[in-house]
Amino acid sequence: MSIIMYAKSKSNKLPIPVQRALTKLGKDIRSARVRRRISTLVMAERCLIARTTLHKVEKGDPGVSIGTYATALFVLGLTDRLMDLADVRFDEVGLALDEERLPRRIHSKPWGGSKRKQGI
């Protein structure tokens, strides 16, 4: 069993790894915006959000909706990665659990599989 560490802030009750992931996502969105030479004003307009909300996105604020993060990724041309976030092909734990549920061996019926009574 693993221990989940939570951020100390009262307003932020997220596990620390989740907060780190959101912070990284925000930094990556900002870096992609800057590399594309898109101003905050233009980016906010394209995302249909206020500049203050864009600033929150780029900080990794967990209070911003996932739709807003998705729209920012769309504006930057990065939605293909978004579609694979929870793809079952990459769910190693789920695939392993499914594999455990499979029967180890299929037994054949000793009488050849026919349920008909043989003549006596």
MARDOTI-880231 format. One record per atom (N, C-alpha, C): residue number from 1; residue in three letters; z, x, y. Coordinates in pm, whole numbers, padded with zeros to 5 digits, m for minus. Last residue first. Example, Ala and Ser with C-alpha at 12.3 -4.5 7.8 and 13.67 -1.06 7.14 Angstrom:
2
(2,'SER',(00708,01285,m00225))
(2,'SER',(00714,01367,m00106))
(2,'SER',(00787,01290,00003))
(1,'ALA',(00780,01319,m00569))
(1,'ALA',(00780,01230,m00450))
(1,'ALA',(00780,01320,m00330))
This chain:
120
(120,'ILE',(m02500,m02683,m04727))
(120,'ILE',(m02414,m02639,m04838))
(120,'ILE',(m02451,m02716,m04960))
(119,'GLY',(m02681,m02576,m04443))
(119,'GLY',(m02671,m02664,m04559))
(119,'GLY',(m02587,m02606,m04671))
(118,'GLN',(m02507,m02490,m04151))
(118,'GLN',(m02602,m02451,m04253))
(118,'GLN',(m02577,m02534,m04377))
(117,'LYS',(m02496,m02654,m03848))
(117,'LYS',(m02431,m02628,m03977))
(117,'LYS',(m02540,m02591,m04078))
(116,'ARG',(m02586,m02501,m03544))
(116,'ARG',(m02617,m02594,m03653))
(116,'ARG',(m02544,m02554,m03779))
(115,'LYS',(m02555,m02314,m03354))
(115,'LYS',(m02439,m02398,m03378))
(115,'LYS',(m02464,m02498,m03490))
(114,'SER',(m02654,m01977,m03358))
(114,'SER',(m02690,m02115,m03385))
(114,'SER',(m02566,m02197,m03415))
(113,'GLY',(m02568,m01714,m03336))
(113,'GLY',(m02586,m01791,m03214))
(113,'GLY',(m02622,m01935,m03237))
(112,'GLY',(m02502,m01570,m03557))
(112,'GLY',(m02639,m01560,m03510))
(112,'GLY',(m02668,m01648,m03390))
(111,'TRP',(m02239,m01574,m03617))
(111,'TRP',(m02326,m01657,m03700))
(111,'TRP',(m02469,m01660,m03648))
(110,'PRO',(m02103,m01423,m03428))
(110,'PRO',(m02119,m01369,m03563))
(110,'PRO',(m02215,m01449,m03649))
(109,'LYS',(m02241,m01382,m03107))
(109,'LYS',(m02177,m01474,m03201))
(109,'LYS',(m02205,m01426,m03343))
(108,'SER',(m02170,m01085,m02922))
(108,'SER',(m02265,m01177,m02983))
(108,'SER',(m02191,m01263,m03084))
(107,'HIS',(m02008,m01012,m02620))
(107,'HIS',(m01997,m01025,m02765))
(107,'HIS',(m02103,m01122,m02815))
(106,'ILE',(m02053,m00781,m02374))
(106,'ILE',(m02087,m00917,m02413))
(106,'ILE',(m02089,m00921,m02565))
(105,'ARG',(m01809,m00603,m02198))
(105,'ARG',(m01904,m00607,m02308))
(105,'ARG',(m01932,m00753,m02342))
(104,'ARG',(m01673,m00633,m01964))
(104,'ARG',(m01700,m00498,m02011))
(104,'ARG',(m01810,m00498,m02116))
(103,'PRO',(m01771,m00862,m01708))
(103,'PRO',(m01721,m00837,m01844))
(103,'PRO',(m01761,m00697,m01890))
(102,'LEU',(m01674,m00798,m01369))
(102,'LEU',(m01779,m00812,m01469))
(102,'LEU',(m01721,m00789,m01608))
(101,'ARG',(m01472,m00732,m01198))
(101,'ARG',(m01471,m00867,m01254))
(101,'ARG',(m01578,m00889,m01361))
(100,'GLU',(m01536,m00481,m01107))
(100,'GLU',(m01420,m00495,m01195))
(100,'GLU',(m01419,m00631,m01264))
(99,'GLU',(m01744,m00542,m00932))
(99,'GLU',(m01774,m00469,m01055))
(99,'GLU',(m01660,m00479,m01155))
(98,'ASP',(m01605,m00660,m00723))
(98,'ASP',(m01701,m00739,m00800))
(98,'ASP',(m01731,m00673,m00934))
(97,'LEU',(m01464,m00434,m00634))
(97,'LEU',(m01390,m00549,m00689))
(97,'LEU',(m01482,m00639,m00771))
(96,'ALA',(m01677,m00278,m00542))
(96,'ALA',(m01593,m00229,m00652))
(96,'ALA',(m01515,m00342,m00716))
(95,'LEU',(m01771,m00439,m00333))
(95,'LEU',(m01858,m00410,m00447))
(95,'LEU',(m01778,m00361,m00567))
(94,'GLY',(m01547,m00432,m00162))
(94,'GLY',(m01593,m00558,m00219))
(94,'GLY',(m01682,m00537,m00340))
(93,'VAL',(m01544,m00155,m00101))
(93,'VAL',(m01428,m00219,m00164))
(93,'VAL',(m01471,m00349,m00232))
(92,'GLU',(m01797,m00116,00022))
(92,'GLU',(m01761,m00044,m00100))
(92,'GLU',(m01644,m00108,m00174))
(91,'ASP',(m02022,m00262,00176))
(91,'ASP',(m01884,m00301,00150))
(91,'ASP',(m01838,m00240,00018))
(90,'PHE',(m02288,m00234,00219))
(90,'PHE',(m02204,m00122,00258))
(90,'PHE',(m02055,m00150,00238))
(89,'ARG',(m02398,m00471,00143))
(89,'ARG',(m02447,m00350,00077))
(89,'ARG',(m02358,m00229,00107))
(88,'VAL',(m02296,m00660,00316))
(88,'VAL',(m02235,m00648,00183))
(88,'VAL',(m02282,m00523,00109))
(87,'ASP',(m02238,m00572,00651))
(87,'ASP',(m02338,m00594,00546))
(87,'ASP',(m02275,m00568,00409))
(86,'ALA',(m02105,m00561,00889))
(86,'ALA',(m02032,m00610,00772))
(86,'ALA',(m02127,m00642,00657))
(85,'LEU',(m02302,m00425,01053))
(85,'LEU',(m02158,m00399,01061))
(85,'LEU',(m02082,m00441,00935))
(84,'ASP',(m02573,m00462,01076))
(84,'ASP',(m02524,m00398,00954))
(84,'ASP',(m02373,m00377,00952))
(83,'MET',(m02628,m00563,01325))
(83,'MET',(m02652,m00649,01210))
(83,'MET',(m02597,m00591,01080))
(82,'LEU',(m02587,m00346,01491))
(82,'LEU',(m02491,m00454,01493))
(82,'LEU',(m02506,m00543,01370))
(81,'ARG',(m02815,m00196,01462))
(81,'ARG',(m02690,m00144,01405))
(81,'ARG',(m02584,m00253,01397))
(80,'ASP',(m02993,m00351,01606))
(80,'ASP',(m03018,m00329,01464))
(80,'ASP',(m02892,m00277,01395))
(79,'THR',(m02923,m00346,01876))
(79,'THR',(m02875,m00457,01793))
(79,'THR',(m02900,m00437,01644))
(78,'LEU',(m02985,m00167,02081))
(78,'LEU',(m02907,m00119,01966))
(78,'LEU',(m02859,m00230,01874))
(77,'GLY',(m03091,m00196,02335))
(77,'GLY',(m03181,m00180,02221))
(77,'GLY',(m03112,m00133,02095))
(76,'LEU',(m02932,m00258,02545))
(76,'LEU',(m02957,m00116,02522))
(76,'LEU',(m03050,m00090,02403))
(75,'VAL',(m02913,m00529,02516))
(75,'VAL',(m02976,m00477,02638))
(75,'VAL',(m03013,m00330,02620))
(74,'PHE',(m02766,m00533,02276))
(74,'PHE',(m02902,m00585,02281))
(74,'PHE',(m02977,m00528,02401))
(73,'LEU',(m02519,m00435,02361))
(73,'LEU',(m02595,m00359,02262))
(73,'LEU',(m02741,m00402,02261))
(72,'ALA',(m02451,m00647,02529))
(72,'ALA',(m02467,m00512,02585))
(72,'ALA',(m02547,m00425,02489))
(71,'THR',(m02430,m00851,02339))
(71,'THR',(m02533,m00858,02443))
(71,'THR',(m02557,m00722,02506))
(70,'ALA',(m02208,m00762,02194))
(70,'ALA',(m02337,m00775,02128))
(70,'ALA',(m02451,m00780,02229))
(69,'TYR',(m02008,m00782,02390))
(69,'TYR',(m02040,m00650,02333))
(69,'TYR',(m02179,m00654,02268))
(68,'THR',(m02021,m01060,02420))
(68,'THR',(m02051,m00973,02534))
(68,'THR',(m02085,m00833,02487))
(67,'GLY',(m01942,m01147,02169))
(67,'GLY',(m02074,m01182,02219))
(67,'GLY',(m02117,m01095,02336))
(66,'ILE',(m01682,m01072,02155))
(66,'ILE',(m01777,m00995,02074))
(66,'ILE',(m01920,m01026,02117))
(65,'SER',(m01523,m01073,02480))
(65,'SER',(m01577,m01139,02360))
(65,'SER',(m01675,m01049,02286))
(64,'VAL',(m01248,m00872,02571))
(64,'VAL',(m01388,m00908,02596))
(64,'VAL',(m01446,m00967,02467))
(63,'GLY',(m01008,m00777,02490))
(63,'GLY',(m01012,m00912,02542))
(63,'GLY',(m01153,m00962,02572))
(62,'PRO',(m01021,m00510,02427))
(62,'PRO',(m01029,m00607,02317))
(62,'PRO',(m01033,m00752,02363))
(61,'ASP',(m01218,m00278,02601))
(61,'ASP',(m01116,m00382,02616))
(61,'ASP',(m01129,m00486,02504))
(60,'GLY',(m01368,m00047,02630))
(60,'GLY',(m01331,m00093,02497))
(60,'GLY',(m01222,m00198,02498))
(59,'LYS',(m01471,00032,02866))
(59,'LYS',(m01338,00085,02835))
(59,'LYS',(m01294,00045,02694))
(58,'GLU',(m01702,m00111,02877))
(58,'GLU',(m01715,00034,02867))
(58,'GLU',(m01581,00103,02844))
(57,'VAL',(m01594,m00367,02912))
(57,'VAL',(m01671,m00335,02791))
(57,'VAL',(m01674,m00184,02771))
(56,'LYS',(m01486,m00338,03169))
(56,'LYS',(m01397,m00362,03055))
(56,'LYS',(m01466,m00330,02923))
(55,'HIS',(m01725,m00311,03313))
(55,'HIS',(m01627,m00202,03315))
(55,'HIS',(m01530,m00216,03198))
(54,'LEU',(m01829,m00563,03269))
(54,'LEU',(m01898,m00447,03214))
(54,'LEU',(m01804,m00327,03209))
(53,'THR',(m01646,m00707,03420))
(53,'THR',(m01649,m00728,03275))
(53,'THR',(m01721,m00612,03208))
(52,'THR',(m01715,m00616,03673))
(52,'THR',(m01579,m00591,03624))
(52,'THR',(m01571,m00610,03472))
(51,'ARG',(m01971,m00714,03701))
(51,'ARG',(m01953,m00570,03686))
(51,'ARG',(m01813,m00537,03636))
(50,'ALA',(m02019,m01010,03498))
(50,'ALA',(m01978,m00942,03621))
(50,'ALA',(m01964,m00792,03595))
(49,'ILE',(m02315,m01084,03302))
(49,'ILE',(m02171,m01071,03320))
(49,'ILE',(m02144,m01006,03455))
(48,'LEU',(m02571,m01070,03188))
(48,'LEU',(m02523,m01195,03246))
(48,'LEU',(m02371,m01198,03258))
(47,'CYS',(m02685,m00837,03119))
(47,'CYS',(m02589,m00893,03022))
(47,'CYS',(m02535,m01029,03066))
(46,'ARG',(m02830,m00788,03348))
(46,'ARG',(m02903,m00809,03222))
(46,'ARG',(m02813,m00870,03114))
(45,'GLU',(m02619,m00747,03529))
(45,'GLU',(m02713,m00858,03548))
(45,'GLU',(m02786,m00890,03419))
(44,'ALA',(m02505,m00515,03422))
(44,'ALA',(m02426,m00638,03429))
(44,'ALA',(m02517,m00759,03445))
(43,'MET',(m02719,m00338,03462))
(43,'MET',(m02669,m00365,03327))
(43,'MET',(m02590,m00495,03324))
(42,'VAL',(m02737,m00335,03742))
(42,'VAL',(m02850,m00384,03662))
(42,'VAL',(m02804,m00421,03521))
(41,'LEU',(m02482,m00228,03804))
(41,'LEU',(m02526,m00355,03861))
(41,'LEU',(m02638,m00416,03776))
(40,'THR',(m02478,00018,03679))
(40,'THR',(m02383,m00085,03635))
(40,'THR',(m02425,m00222,03686))
(39,'SER',(m02815,00133,03606))
(39,'SER',(m02695,00122,03691))
(39,'SER',(m02603,00013,03637))
(38,'ILE',(m02952,00330,03361))
(38,'ILE',(m02934,00191,03403))
(38,'ILE',(m02806,00185,03486))
(37,'ARG',(m03037,00563,03228))
(37,'ARG',(m03038,00556,03374))
(37,'ARG',(m03037,00412,03425))
(36,'ARG',(m02996,00603,02968))
(36,'ARG',(m03113,00521,03001))
(36,'ARG',(m03129,00504,03152))
(35,'ARG',(m02755,00737,02979))
(35,'ARG',(m02874,00809,02931))
(35,'ARG',(m03003,00734,02965))
(34,'VAL',(m02591,00523,03061))
(34,'VAL',(m02614,00636,03152))
(34,'VAL',(m02739,00714,03109))
(33,'ARG',(m02595,00362,02829))
(33,'ARG',(m02640,00309,02958))
(33,'ARG',(m02676,00422,03053))
(32,'ALA',(m02484,00535,02642))
(32,'ALA',(m02621,00487,02622))
(32,'ALA',(m02678,00432,02752))
(31,'SER',(m02227,00565,02753))
(31,'SER',(m02316,00681,02738))
(31,'SER',(m02461,00638,02723))
(30,'ARG',(m02132,00299,02729))
(30,'ARG',(m02146,00361,02860))
(30,'ARG',(m02243,00479,02854))
(29,'ILE',(m02133,00274,02451))
(29,'ILE',(m02215,00183,02532))
(29,'ILE',(m02238,00243,02670))
(28,'ASP',(m01946,00472,02388))
(28,'ASP',(m02084,00485,02340))
(28,'ASP',(m02178,00394,02419))
(27,'LYS',(m01715,00366,02502))
(27,'LYS',(m01768,00494,02551))
(27,'LYS',(m01914,00513,02509))
(26,'GLY',(m01692,00132,02342))
(26,'GLY',(m01709,00124,02487))
(26,'GLY',(m01767,00252,02546))
(25,'LEU',(m01654,00250,02090))
(25,'LEU',(m01768,00162,02115))
(25,'LEU',(m01795,00152,02264))
(24,'LYS',(m01411,00383,02135))
(24,'LYS',(m01531,00460,02106))
(24,'LYS',(m01656,00377,02131))
(23,'THR',(m01246,00158,02170))
(23,'THR',(m01259,00257,02278))
(23,'THR',(m01385,00341,02259))
(22,'LEU',(m01273,00040,01918))
(22,'LEU',(m01321,m00030,02037))
(22,'LEU',(m01339,00065,02155))
(21,'ALA',(m01151,00239,01761))
(21,'ALA',(m01291,00202,01736))
(21,'ALA',(m01350,00130,01857))
(20,'ARG',(m00890,00237,01861))
(20,'ARG',(m00972,00359,01874))
(20,'ARG',(m01120,00327,01856))
(19,'GLN',(m00813,m00021,01783))
(19,'GLN',(m00819,00014,01926))
(19,'GLN',(m00904,00138,01947))
(18,'VAL',(m00822,00016,01506))
(18,'VAL',(m00910,m00083,01569))
(18,'VAL',(m00924,m00052,01718))
(17,'PRO',(m00621,00208,01465))
(17,'PRO',(m00761,00241,01432))
(17,'PRO',(m00861,00142,01494))
(16,'ILE',(m00390,00054,01557))
(16,'ILE',(m00439,00171,01631))
(16,'ILE',(m00583,00208,01593))
(15,'PRO',(m00417,m00301,01559))
(15,'PRO',(m00390,m00177,01486))
(15,'PRO',(m00455,m00059,01561))
(14,'LEU',(m00318,m00474,01859))
(14,'LEU',(m00420,m00433,01764))
(14,'LEU',(m00374,m00311,01685))
(13,'LYS',(m00191,m00606,02073))
(13,'LYS',(m00133,m00608,01939))
(13,'LYS',(m00236,m00571,01833))
(12,'ASN',(m00131,m00563,02387))
(12,'ASN',(m00234,m00517,02295))
(12,'ASN',(m00174,m00505,02155))
(11,'SER',(00081,m00628,02538))
(11,'SER',(m00038,m00709,02556))
(11,'SER',(m00147,m00675,02455))
(10,'LYS',(00264,m00433,02472))
(10,'LYS',(00293,m00571,02435))
(10,'LYS',(00169,m00658,02444))
(9,'SER',(00172,m00119,02333))
(9,'SER',(00161,m00214,02443))
(9,'SER',(00185,m00357,02396))
(8,'LYS',(00157,00034,02103))
(8,'LYS',(00289,m00001,02157))
(8,'LYS',(00284,m00105,02267))
(7,'ALA',(m00057,m00050,01829))
(7,'ALA',(m00039,00006,01962))
(7,'ALA',(00092,m00046,02020))
(6,'TYR',(00050,m00009,01490))
(6,'TYR',(00003,m00092,01600))
(6,'TYR',(00028,m00020,01733))
(5,'MET',(m00035,00093,01166))
(5,'MET',(00028,00130,01292))
(5,'MET',(m00033,00045,01402))
(4,'ILE',(00027,m00005,00846))
(4,'ILE',(m00060,m00028,00960))
(4,'ILE',(00018,00002,01086))
(3,'ILE',(00037,00161,00543))
(3,'ILE',(00116,00120,00659))
(3,'ILE',(00020,00107,00776))
(2,'SER',(m00081,00052,00223))
(2,'SER',(m00090,00134,00342))
(2,'SER',(m00004,00075,00454))
(1,'MET',(00000,00085,m00118))
(1,'MET',(00000,00000,00000))
(1,'MET',(00000,00089,00124))
